[in-house]
Every structure is written in C-alpha cells, then in structure tokens.
Amino acid sequence: MLQKLGFQPGFNKQVTETGAEGQWFDGDNVRFRYGTPEKIGGWSQLGDSKLTGAARAIHHFENNDSVKYAAIGTNRILYVYSGGTYYDIHPIRTTLTGANFSSTSSSTSVTVTCSGVHGLIEDDIVLFDNVTGLSGSTYTNATFEDKKYMVTSVPSATTFTVTAATAEAGTPLSTAGSASVLCYYNVGPSQQLGGFGWGTANWGGEASAPVTTTLASALTNTVDTTIVLTDSSQFPSSGEIRIGSEDISYTANNTGTNTLSGGSRAVNGTSPSTHSSSATVTNITDFVAWGEASTADFTISPGLWVLDNFGQKLIALIYNGPCFEWDGSLSNATATRATLIANAPTKSRHVIVSTPDRHLVFFGTETDIGDPTSQDDMFIRFSDQENINQTDSYTVTATNTAGSQRLADGSRIMGAIKGRDAIYVWTDTALFLMQFVGAPFTFSFQQVGTNCGLLGKNACVEVDGSAYWMSENGFFTYDGQLKSMPCLVEDFVYDNINTTARDLVNAGLNNLFGEVTWFYCNSGSNVVNRQVTYNYLDSTVKRPIWTTGSLARTAWQDSAVFGLPHATSYDVNSNASYDVIGNTDGCTIYYEQETGTDQVDAGGAVTAVIANISSGDFDITQRRSNTGQTVGMPDLRGDGEFIMRISRFIPDFIDQTGNTSVKFKTRIYPNSAQVTNSFTITSSTTKKDIRVRARQIALEIANTTSGEDWKLGTFRLDIHPGGRR
C-alpha cells in the first residue's frame, strides 16, 4: 500500500520529535521555496586575501562612474573591495616622526621608541613610513617600510613593541634608524565579553577600549588629588584612573585645563606612589579588579562599524566613537584614506544618512558637540540639509534645518535603519519612527511600539515596507502595525543564545529567496556560530516558515549592487591576514553567496556544503469495521497504535545532482533508543527495497560530498501495519 509522504514547510522545534508529526523538525543549510525544502547555494571567496580581525559591517555602493565598492569594517581595519582587490582606507589617528628601533638577539620582539606620546594600546595597528638607517641587523629598512604591524605590548607612553616575522640573527638594533609611525584609530576587540562579580575582567581591563594619555605635570607626593593631564577630553566627568600601579579616583574633569580633581589616592587596594611627568594615565572608570565584585553586569563592547553613503562618499562611524568620510568619486580614491568629518559629533552610537532629504543623523551622541563626556545614549542630532562638515552644520539657526531630539522611552538607543518612508529607531525597550517633515521641525518622532526593543544594534532589517527585528522578548515586525512574529523555533534559539554577545547579532536580507537571517553566538561561544532564518515571502500567520542552522556570518549585505549577497566569516584561530605582521586577532574571509553548490576558497579548493533535513516522527493508525476488521489504508498521522512495516521507498526529487543519503530513524517508543537505516539514492534510482519495522519513524535527507545538490519532491512509501506489539 503506497502512501505519499508530505510535511509542512519550516521547522517546528517547539515540541518533541514525536510531537512534530507531519512537520520537519531539524536541519542545516536548507531553505524552503514554495513549501519545498532544498539545499542552500554555495559560496566563493572574493579576492585572494584574508582580512585582519573580525568584520562587523559591510556596505555596498556605486559611484557616478559605475565603479562598485564594498566597504568592509573589521574591528582593526576599514577596507574597500573593488575590482577584485582590497584597499586599506583606515583613518590615521596621529603620525609620529623620528621613531627608532631596538631588537634583541634570537628574539622576534622589536621595541619602537617614539619622539612623543603615542597613545597606543595592545593590538592597535601601526604603519611604518620613511624608514631609514637600518643595517647590520636581520631587520632592514624594507622590513618596516610601508608595512603594518600589530602592537604587541606598551611598556611606556613613548615605547611599544611589535613582533617581527623572523627572529634577530644579526647585530641587534639599539635605538637605530628613523621612521614615521602612523597610528590607526582603535576600533575595539573582536569579541564581546561579560560577566558578573569575581574575576569579571582581566587585571587592568575595562568596558571598552581603554583611553590613555600622559601626565602633564609630575605627582611629587602621594596625597595630591589634583592631576593635570596632557589631554582629558576623552575621560568621563568623574571616575577612576590608573598611573603605574596606583588607582586614583576623581570627582571633576575640567577639559579646558585638562585637570582632574577631587576624589582619593590609592583606591581599589592599590598603594600610593609618586609619578613622573609623561607617565601613562589610563581611564579605568569601568574597571572591575581581580577579586572585586562588580555592582552590575559587566560587558566589554566589541569593535563595530556603522557604514552608509552620502552620495559618492562613504560614511563610517566607529561605534561609540568618531565619524569619518571617504570620497569614492576621486580618480585615485583607493589610494586615499578616510578622514574625520569636520565639526561633527566625536562620540556616537549610530549614524544614518536620511534619504532623500540628505541629512546626516547621529544617534546616542553628544549634547555638546566635541565633548565626548556629554554623550547621551538617548540623544539624536542631525545636520543641516546637504551640509555635513561645515562649522554650522549641526548648529540650529533660523536659516538651516539642523536640530536635535531626545527620546523618552528606554535607557539607550540600540540601532536604526532606513525604511521606505521613515527611519526606524530602536531603544532597548521601544520603537520610534523618525520622519522627514520639512521646516521648521525637519523631523517628527513617533513612538509606535513598547516592550519590543532591539537585542543588538545590527539585529534588524527592512524590506518592502516592513521591518523585522530580534528583541529580548522574541521576534517582531512592523508594517504600519507592531506584530509579534509566531516562531516555531523560538525556544530553541532563545534558550541557547549568548545574550552577552548581543552586539554581535547581525541580521541579513537575502532578497533573492525572500529570507531574513539572524546570525548569533550560541551559549558558550563568543564567536558567531548559529543562524535562524525567516521566509517572509511564503510564511503566513498560521504557517510561519523558520529554519535554523550553523552558517556563521559576522556581516551580510544583500544583492542590490553586486547581484548576489556578500557576507563575511571569522576564523579566530587563523592569524594569516595578508596585510598585518604579528596579527593575533584572527582573520576574516569575504564571500559571494549563492554560487554553485559548494564552498570555494581563493585558490580554487572546494569544500562540500553539507545540508540535511529531518522530519518529526510519524506513525500509523488503522480504521476498523463494526466487526473489528481493519479496512482501508493505514493513516500516517496516527496515534502509534500499530507497528508499521516499510518495504519500499520511491524517491521523487524535483532536482538532484550527485548522490543523496536517505535515512529512516526508527524507535518503538518516544524515549526508546533510535535505530538508523540508511541507503543512497542516485539520480537514476527508481525505487529502493528496504526492511524497516517500528512504531515511530523519522525521515532524514542529506548530502555528504561536494558537487551534490537536491530539492525534494513527494516521496512514497510502501507501508503495512505490522501488529500492535
């Protein structure tokens, strides 16, 4: 008795495998199209190189000469990809001249002594230029000239070390040579870490990339609480600092005179000491000492970028930092670097170019432009129309459209994206619409949702007039009305997500297949390693289509500019980036998605994309006559009253390339051990004679090697009832 075997589209992981009868339960690297499961497309590496650090943002745009750019921001370097080549356009924080080099025999460590305070921290990137005067050593001018290095350590305010590719085998350098040191802006760590209480942070750690400066005047005693710094503008209005091994608290910061005052010496159990002029001063306001219990959850923010374009200019914001521009219209654009946007806020959480009105909008930004200590996490500031870098661009006047607004619901702005008619702005608790209305108000602000805040700054997308996002309270959509999205994998996702790494969650749109995917860190992982996908084209309220899987992408950009989606993966265990010597922060690979059936690297090596899908358990029941005789065909959606026997499998693939593995996973009771019966189906297989006997049976379809692809049709089974025992 042949029976058609059909399952509802999407995964249902809210129930057990037994409860998911007539449904698909689990899988990896699969999608549904028109209700039918199929293997996802493969991906190919773009360019020949691996990038330094973890990519956290991708933005595509095209200039007026039809040159296409992909801006890729890692936690170390800002790149553009164009014409098959990567270009470093990262902004330079400062350039120091007159640096020299010292090395040690049989060691790869090289000490660089600068002519002034460098302001560097470990893992910062430096570029050497105009290198002269190195001879007799393993290291020559060419070892450093136009080479990027990662800072290994910072012994003092004027020295730092780098790690060379080879050890010193010649005459060691001793403050030899001369070079310029181009110091890159620090973006932040590759991971987001957190905790509570004892041992939350490393000794000397803090909640974000530490701010350092130097003492302008020596502390000649151990009681003075007036401390004059070289630059106090990046320090909070009150907090704690570390000089040497002493921690000092202060209650006031006069940025005009760079003076910290008030407070106490030798806090956090440290010992008082004197300190010489030019000693390094580090902000430790958010520091949690070894053995010290924090009073609140402690999170080290990752290095993130926010990218957009203002016409032909790339706009690039370091998360909780300054904003830069890069002109893609220049004939030599790829040979130039991003530069600070003059007169713009210097510390913001997010930035968007409002279109078509062309205002530059900063979120979670400064109430007093140029004063980072005035940053308000709920404050919005926007430029004058078509005017982003002039003296009065952000100052409200009677003749311009600049302005500001503070949102009321929430504790901080989490993220924002452009929609069809408005900018969606999320706080940690609410959703607002920001709409251009023209003079005199420029923008209107309307709260349209509560208890629906954004989980992480990149956990949202907009498509066809609807916003989709991930909240702490589940998945939501807004299309004129706020709606909670029914999700049959919700518990599976939220019970296993690392919410501490919330800012690493990133949502990607794949318009080719009508999918929104959220990539996230699973529990116990600080690296993105899981995904959950919603099919917005085929889903209905009663039948939402969700899938889960292991595709790990740290950033994603849809197909609008390059024709196919682009995405990045991060390998924390590989430091073989093409451009930074001594890299210890992992590497990023840039991919074109939906290409072929496999993964292809820069050298052409092919790795199989393994896809599989498993059904819930199905069983049978049997109708009976008045006399107790079984009549008709057995019903596959039964109650498990009968043991079933399967003697024949008839495959039906809409599309199949290569071989496909078919497994029947059987058991007698829900808690019984599962027994697997497997066989291989080729494109020419018409039927498969099998012997399977069980009360509950689940079906699994998979491929195992490269070059294999499949899309399921309607399978048929020859099923017979086999008794009750």
PyMOL commands that set and color helices and strands:
alter all, ss='L'
color gray80, all
select helices_A, chain A and resi 141-144+333-335+372-374+490-494+499-504
alter helices_A, ss='H'
color red, helices_A
select strands_A, chain A and resi 2-5+8-11+23-28+30-33+36-39+43-45+51-52+55-62+68-74+78-82+85-88+92-103+109-113+125-132+148-153+159-163+176-184+193-195+212-214+227-228+239-243+246-250+252-254+259-261+280-283+298-300+305-310+313-318+323-327+339-340+350-354+359-363+379-382+403-406+413-418+423-427+430-438+442-450+460-463+466-471+474-478+482-484+506-510+515-520+530-535+546-549+555-557+566-571+580-581+587-593+598-600+606-608+612-615+644-650+653-657+660-667+675-681+688-694+696-702+709-712+715-721
alter strands_A, ss='S'
color yellow, strands_A
deselect
rebuild
show_as cartoon
